[in-house]
Amino acid sequence: MPENAVEVRGLVKRFGDFHAVDDVSFEVSRGEIFGFLGPNGAGKSTTIRILCGLLSPTAGEARVGGYDVATEAEQVKENIGYMSQKFSLYDDLAVEENIDFFSGVYGVRREIRETRKEYVLKMAGLENRRGDMTRLLAGGWKQRLALGCAILHEPPILFLDEPTSGVDPIARRTFWDLIYQLAEAGNTVFVSTHYMDEAEYCHRIALMYRGRIVALGAPAELKRSLNLPSMEDVFISRIEEEERRTA
């Protein structure tokens, strides 16, 4: 794998006259927790879908794990884990059945499926609930199970699209503990959120607004450069600047 897990240059996605992604460029290093922050409709999910090979860009270039998302989408998909904004597992299957199903979807070798399943159950704290129907799990437990299923095939790069949306603060903190564990193990984690406090958990962040990146850097550096106490203040400042620029 190249030095950068993700490389994006001049990425554009238009839907008719609407620019969902407007000339976006950035890089994500291997082993980095990279945060994509911004309000709903900022273009975060559209960008992630392009990087996962699920949506073709209108213009620009993006490479994930060294593969071009426009021409090598299948290779991209084989090397990433993706957790969508909407809960992606099957409510009518038991916890264990979901893991078994996604082991097959991701092509996990049969001789290691049991080992990987036990890892996911332990990571998610669901060893004693393996037979429970997934629909009975609280939101935080569902999200941990979804994360576990996304890493069954041990992908080096993870895309998590607003994974903590709709869960309580304690469940959010627990989920971020899992993200730290994955990064410490060498995984690159690309995570989007509209919770400004979660910016502090990332190595670097990109603040996105109306399809454009309006700030990029480590949280502490961004706050220091603007002499502001919080990422929310930084974001508001950047939005106001962008509004003045486009007025």
C-alpha positions as CSV (number, residue, x, y, z in Angstrom):
1,M,0.0,0.0,0.0
2,P,1.3,3.5,-0.8
3,E,2.2,6.0,2.0
4,N,-1.2,7.7,1.8
5,A,-4.2,5.5,2.2
6,V,-6.4,8.1,0.5
7,E,-5.5,10.7,-2.1
8,V,-8.1,13.1,-3.5
9,R,-7.4,15.8,-6.1
10,G,-10.0,18.2,-7.4
11,L,-12.9,15.9,-6.8
12,V,-16.3,17.1,-8.2
13,K,-19.7,15.5,-8.1
14,R,-22.6,17.2,-9.8
15,F,-26.3,16.2,-9.8
16,G,-27.7,18.4,-12.6
17,D,-26.8,21.9,-11.7
18,F,-26.2,21.0,-8.0
19,H,-22.5,20.6,-6.9
20,A,-22.7,18.1,-4.1
21,V,-18.9,17.9,-4.0
22,D,-17.0,21.0,-5.3
23,D,-13.3,20.8,-6.0
24,V,-12.3,18.8,-2.9
25,S,-8.6,17.8,-2.3
26,F,-7.0,16.1,0.6
27,E,-4.8,13.2,1.7
28,V,-5.1,10.6,4.5
29,S,-2.0,8.9,5.8
30,R,-1.9,5.2,6.7
31,G,-3.0,4.6,10.4
32,E,-4.6,8.0,10.6
33,I,-8.0,8.8,12.1
34,F,-9.3,11.3,9.7
35,G,-12.5,13.2,10.5
36,F,-15.0,14.6,8.0
37,L,-17.1,17.1,9.8
38,G,-20.0,19.3,8.7
39,P,-23.8,19.7,8.8
40,N,-26.2,17.4,7.0
41,G,-26.1,18.1,3.3
42,A,-22.5,19.3,3.4
43,G,-21.3,16.6,0.9
44,K,-19.7,14.2,3.4
45,S,-21.7,11.1,2.5
46,T,-21.4,11.8,-1.2
47,T,-17.6,12.0,-1.0
48,I,-17.4,8.8,1.1
49,R,-19.6,7.0,-1.5
50,I,-17.2,8.1,-4.2
51,L,-14.2,6.9,-2.2
52,C,-15.9,3.5,-1.6
53,G,-16.4,3.0,-5.3
54,L,-20.1,3.3,-5.0
55,L,-20.6,6.5,-7.0
56,S,-18.7,7.8,-10.0
57,P,-17.1,11.3,-9.7
58,T,-18.0,13.9,-12.3
59,A,-14.4,15.2,-12.3
60,G,-11.2,15.0,-10.4
61,E,-9.3,12.0,-9.2
62,A,-9.4,9.8,-6.0
63,R,-7.3,6.9,-5.1
64,V,-7.9,4.6,-2.1
65,G,-5.3,2.1,-1.1
66,G,-3.5,3.0,-4.4
67,Y,-6.5,2.1,-6.5
68,D,-8.4,4.6,-8.7
69,V,-12.0,4.8,-7.6
70,A,-13.3,5.5,-11.1
71,T,-11.5,2.7,-13.0
72,E,-10.7,0.2,-10.2
73,A,-13.8,0.3,-8.0
74,E,-13.8,-3.5,-7.4
75,Q,-10.2,-3.5,-6.1
76,V,-11.2,-0.5,-3.9
77,K,-14.1,-2.4,-2.4
78,E,-11.9,-5.5,-1.7
79,N,-9.6,-3.3,0.4
80,I,-12.0,-1.3,2.5
81,G,-14.6,-1.7,5.2
82,Y,-17.7,0.5,4.9
83,M,-20.3,1.3,7.5
84,S,-23.1,3.3,6.0
85,Q,-25.0,6.1,7.5
86,K,-28.1,3.9,7.7
87,F,-27.9,0.8,9.9
88,S,-26.9,-1.9,7.3
89,L,-27.5,-5.2,9.0
90,Y,-30.5,-7.4,9.0
91,D,-33.0,-7.0,11.9
92,D,-34.7,-10.3,11.3
93,L,-31.4,-12.2,11.8
94,A,-29.7,-13.0,15.1
95,V,-26.4,-11.4,16.0
96,E,-24.4,-14.5,15.1
97,E,-26.4,-15.0,11.8
98,N,-25.5,-11.5,10.7
99,I,-21.8,-12.1,11.3
100,D,-22.1,-15.4,9.4
101,F,-23.9,-13.8,6.5
102,F,-21.3,-10.9,6.1
103,S,-18.4,-13.4,6.4
104,G,-19.7,-14.9,3.2
105,V,-20.4,-11.5,1.6
106,Y,-16.8,-10.4,2.3
107,G,-15.3,-13.7,1.2
108,V,-13.7,-14.5,4.6
109,R,-11.9,-17.8,4.2
110,R,-13.9,-20.7,5.8
111,E,-11.0,-21.9,7.9
112,I,-10.9,-18.5,9.8
113,R,-14.6,-17.6,9.9
114,E,-15.1,-18.9,13.5
115,T,-12.0,-17.1,14.7
116,R,-13.1,-13.8,13.1
117,K,-16.7,-14.3,14.4
118,E,-15.4,-14.7,18.0
119,Y,-13.2,-11.6,17.5
120,V,-16.2,-9.5,16.4
121,L,-18.4,-10.8,19.2
122,K,-15.8,-10.0,21.8
123,M,-15.0,-6.6,20.3
124,A,-18.7,-5.6,20.3
125,G,-19.3,-7.0,23.8
126,L,-21.9,-9.4,22.4
127,E,-20.5,-12.8,23.4
128,N,-23.5,-13.5,25.6
129,R,-26.0,-12.2,23.1
130,R,-25.0,-14.0,20.0
131,G,-28.4,-15.7,19.7
132,D,-30.4,-12.5,20.2
133,M,-32.4,-11.0,17.3
134,T,-30.6,-7.9,16.0
135,R,-33.7,-5.8,16.2
136,L,-33.7,-6.2,20.0
137,L,-30.3,-4.5,20.4
138,A,-30.1,-0.9,21.5
139,G,-28.6,1.6,19.1
140,G,-25.1,1.6,20.5
141,W,-24.9,-2.2,20.4
142,K,-26.2,-2.3,16.8
143,Q,-23.5,0.1,15.7
144,R,-20.8,-1.9,17.3
145,L,-22.1,-5.0,15.6
146,A,-22.2,-3.1,12.3
147,L,-18.6,-2.0,12.8
148,G,-17.6,-5.6,13.6
149,C,-19.2,-6.9,10.4
150,A,-17.4,-4.2,8.4
151,I,-14.0,-5.4,9.5
152,L,-14.6,-9.2,9.2
153,H,-12.3,-9.4,6.2
154,E,-9.6,-7.3,8.0
155,P,-9.5,-4.4,5.6
156,P,-6.7,-1.8,6.0
157,I,-9.0,1.2,5.4
158,L,-12.3,1.8,7.1
159,F,-15.0,4.3,6.0
160,L,-17.5,5.1,8.8
161,D,-20.3,7.4,7.7
162,E,-21.8,9.1,10.7
163,P,-21.5,5.9,12.8
164,T,-22.6,7.5,16.1
165,S,-25.6,9.3,14.8
166,G,-28.7,8.7,17.0
167,V,-26.9,6.9,19.9
168,D,-26.4,8.2,23.4
169,P,-23.2,10.0,24.6
170,I,-21.9,7.0,26.5
171,A,-22.4,4.7,23.5
172,R,-20.6,7.3,21.3
173,R,-17.6,7.3,23.6
174,T,-17.5,3.5,23.7
175,F,-17.6,3.4,19.9
176,W,-14.7,5.9,19.7
177,D,-12.7,3.6,22.0
178,L,-13.1,0.9,19.3
179,I,-12.0,3.3,16.6
180,Y,-8.8,4.1,18.6
181,Q,-8.1,0.3,19.0
182,L,-8.4,-0.2,15.2
183,A,-6.1,2.8,14.5
184,E,-3.5,1.5,17.0
185,A,-3.6,-1.8,15.1
186,G,-2.6,0.0,11.9
187,N,-6.0,0.6,10.3
188,T,-6.7,3.9,8.6
189,V,-10.1,5.2,9.8
190,F,-12.1,7.8,7.8
191,V,-15.1,8.8,9.8
192,S,-17.7,11.4,9.1
193,T,-19.9,13.1,11.8
194,H,-21.9,16.2,12.4
195,Y,-21.0,16.2,16.1
196,M,-18.4,18.9,16.6
197,D,-17.1,17.5,19.8
198,E,-16.0,14.3,17.9
199,A,-13.5,16.4,16.0
200,E,-11.2,16.3,19.1
201,Y,-11.0,12.5,18.8
202,C,-9.4,12.7,15.3
203,H,-5.8,13.1,14.3
204,R,-6.8,15.5,11.5
205,I,-10.1,16.8,10.3
206,A,-11.7,18.4,7.2
207,L,-14.6,20.8,7.9
208,M,-17.0,20.6,5.0
209,Y,-19.7,23.1,4.0
210,R,-21.8,23.3,0.8
211,G,-19.6,20.7,-0.9
212,R,-16.3,22.4,-0.1
213,I,-13.6,21.9,2.5
214,V,-13.4,25.1,4.5
215,A,-10.7,24.0,6.9
216,L,-8.2,21.2,7.1
217,G,-5.8,20.2,9.8
218,A,-5.3,18.9,13.3
219,P,-8.0,20.2,15.7
220,A,-5.4,21.8,18.1
221,E,-3.7,23.6,15.1
222,L,-7.0,24.9,13.7
223,K,-8.1,26.3,17.1
224,R,-4.7,27.8,17.7
225,S,-4.5,29.4,14.3
226,L,-7.8,31.2,14.8
227,N,-7.3,31.7,18.6
228,L,-10.7,30.0,19.3
229,P,-11.5,27.7,22.1
230,S,-13.6,25.0,20.4
231,M,-14.0,23.2,17.0
232,E,-17.6,24.5,17.0
233,D,-16.2,28.1,17.1
234,V,-13.7,27.2,14.4
235,F,-16.5,25.8,12.2
236,I,-18.8,28.8,12.7
237,S,-15.9,31.1,11.9
238,R,-15.1,29.3,8.7
239,I,-18.8,29.2,7.6
240,E,-19.1,32.9,8.1
241,E,-15.9,33.4,6.0
242,E,-17.2,31.2,3.3
243,E,-20.6,33.0,3.3
244,R,-18.7,36.3,2.8
245,R,-16.6,34.9,0.1
246,T,-19.6,33.7,-1.9
247,A,-21.9,36.6,-1.2
